Amino acid sequence: MLDYQSSQNHEEFVEKNPVVLPQNDGKLSLTKLWETIVRTNRLPDGISETFLYEAVRDKLRDPEKEVRQHALRVLMDLIKVTQPSNLDIRMQDLVPEILKILGHSAPSLRKSALDSLKKYLKVSKNYNYLMRELLNSPDHLTNAAPFLINRETDDLTVILVIEQLWKELEDPTVNQEIPAKSLARLR
C-alpha cells in the first residue's frame, strides 16, 4: 500500500478521507476507493489521480491473484472517471502490468485484464497507436488481439495484427494453436 503525504496534518487527512482507512495506518483502501467511485461517479476529493493510479499499479504487482483481480476491477471504474486528457499518461505504468497478467494461468484473471485493456482502449485518444505498440511489446497480444480489434481499428492496424499472427503461426518456437485460433476469430 502507498502512504499518502498530504499538505494537511496526516491524522486530519485520514479522518476526512473515506478511502484512506485509519486502521490501515492511513494507507489507501481500494475497496473504499471503488465504493466511492461507484457511488459518486467521480474521484474522491483530496486525492490525486497520480496517487490512485500508483496504488492500483502496486496492487497489480501483488503476488495474490485475488488482489490483482480486484485492482483490475477498480481500474475499470477508475478509467471511467479519469479526465480523458490524463488517461494515457496515467496508464503508461499500468499497461505493462496488465500485459503480464494477460499471460497468467487463471482464466478469470486473464479476462479481467482483457476487460481492463478493452475499457482503456475504448476511451483512449490514441487507440490505433496503442494497438500497434501493444502488438510490438514483448508480451504481444496474440491471443487477445481479436478481442481488442473493433470498428475504430484502422486498416493498417488490422493488417499489422494479421501479419504478426502469421509470423507467429510460422514460428516453430511458438505454440501454433494460439495464433491459429486468433486468426480464426478475426475472420
N, C-alpha and C positions, 0 to 999 in steps of 0.2 A: 504494500500500500504506500501511497505517497503522502507525505506531510505537506499540508498547505500552510505557507507562511504568509499571513495577511498583514496588511499595514495596520490593522487594528490589533488590539490585545488578543492573543491566541484564544484565551478562555471565552472572551466576548464573542469572537467569531464562531466558535464551536456551539455556543448557546443559541446564536441567531440563525445558524445554517442547518436546515433539515437534512442535508446529505452528508454532513460530517458528524459522526457519532462520538459523543464523549467517551463511551465505553471502549471505543477503538483508539483511544489516545489521540483523538482529533483527526483520524485518517478517514479517507473517503469510503463511503459505503456505496457500491454500485447498485445494490438493491434500492436504497433510498433515492439515489440519483434517478434510476429507472422509474420509480413510482412518481417522482416529482415531474419528470418529463412527460410521462403518460397522462398524469392528472392535469397539468397546466399547459401542455403542448408548447413549452418553451424551456430554455435553460434556466437553472436555478440562479437566483440573484447572488452576487458576490463571489462567484467562482468563474475563472476564465476558461474559455474553450480549450486553450492550450493545456491547462491543468487536467481537464476532464479527459481529453484525448490521450494524455500521458498516462493517466490512471488506467484507461481501457487498454492501452498498449502493454502496460505492465501485467495486467490480468491475462492478456492473450499469451504471455510468456510463462504463465503459471504451469507447473507440471501436471496439475489435476485437470482432466479433460472437462469436468463439470464447470470448473471456474472459467475455462476458456469459452465454453459454450454459452455461459451466462454473459460473459463480456461481449460476445458476438451479438447476442440478443439486445443488450443495452446499446451497442454500437448502431444497430439498425434504427433505433428510435432517436439516438443522438444525431445521426445523419440528417434526419427529418427536420430537426430544429436548429441546425447549424447554418450560419449565413452561407449562401451558395458561393459567395466570393472568397470565403475562407476554407471551403471544404477540401479542395485539392491540396492545399498546404497542410491542413490538419491530418489528412490521410496518408501523407508521404511515409511516415514511420509505421503506419498500421498495415499497409498493403503487403509488405514482405512477410509480416506475421500471419496475415490471412492466407497468403500463398502457401506458407509452411503447413498451416492447418488443413489446407485442401489435400495434402498428401497423407493425412492421418488415417489410421486404420478404422476408426469409428465412423460409420456412415452418418450418424446424427450430427457429429461434429463437422464432417465434410459438408453436409447440407447447410448447416448454419453459416459456415464460411462462404459457401457459394451464394447463399441468400444475401449475406452482408455485401459481398462484392457486387452482386447484381444491383442492390439498392444504391450503392455508391456510384456505380457506372451510370445508372439511370438518371441521377441528378447532377453528375459531373458535367462541367462545361467542355471537357476535353475527352469525350467518350472514345472517339476513334484513335486518338493519340495514345490514350491509356491502354486500349485493347492491344495496340501494336507493341507497346512497352511490356505489357504483361506476357505477350507471346514470346518476346525476346528475353524474358527473365530466365534465370537458371531453373526455376521451378515452373517453367511454362505450363500453360493450362490445357494440355492435350485433352484430358477428359472433361474439363469444364467449358472449353471453348464453345461447343454447341449451345450451351445454356446461356452464354453471355452475349451471343450474337442476337440482335433484334432489328427492328425496322430502321433504327438510326445508324446502323452499321453501314459505312460506305463500302463500295465495291472493292476498293483497294484492300481494305482491312479483311474482308471476306476472302479475297484471293490469297492474302498472306497467311491466313489461318489454314486454308486448304493446303497451300504449299508446305507449311510446317507439318501438318498431319501426314502428308505424303512422304516427306523426308523421314519422319519417324516410322512410318509403315515399312519403309525400305531399310531402316537401320536394324541390323541383326542384334544389336545390344539392347534394343527396346522391346518390351512386350507388345507384339503387333496387335493383340486383341484390343488394346485401349485406343490407338489411333483409328483402327478399323471401325470400331463402334462409334467413335466421334464423327468420322466421315459419313457413316450411315445415318446418323442423327441430323447431319447438316443437309441431307438431300432435300 
